[in-house]
Amino acid sequence: MNYTNAVIFIILAFSLGLIMIMNKDSIPQKIRKGMALTAVALILFAFYIIVYSLYTMGSS
């Protein structure tokens, strides 16, 4: 099975979280909370993809 799209999504989700942490002072207050919630949701989904791929790794 090809996991290229999943790997790209995981890298981008964690990169977004890192960027949000590093630049939290320069993000306007109005959109900070929404962007943080979106980043958290994407990171949680990335963790789900990691766990699911590890769970299904042995089955063909």
C-alpha positions, 0 to 999 in steps of 0.5 A: 500500500502506498502511504505517500499522501499520509506521510505528506499530511503528517509532515504538514500537520506537524509543521503547521503546529510548529509554525503556530508555536513559533509565531504565536505573537505575530498572529492577529488575536482574531484568528489565533484561536481558530487557527490553533483549534484547526492545527490541534484537530489536524495534529490529532488526525495525524496521530490517528493516521500514524496509529492506524498505519502501525496497527494495519502494518502486519496485515496485507 
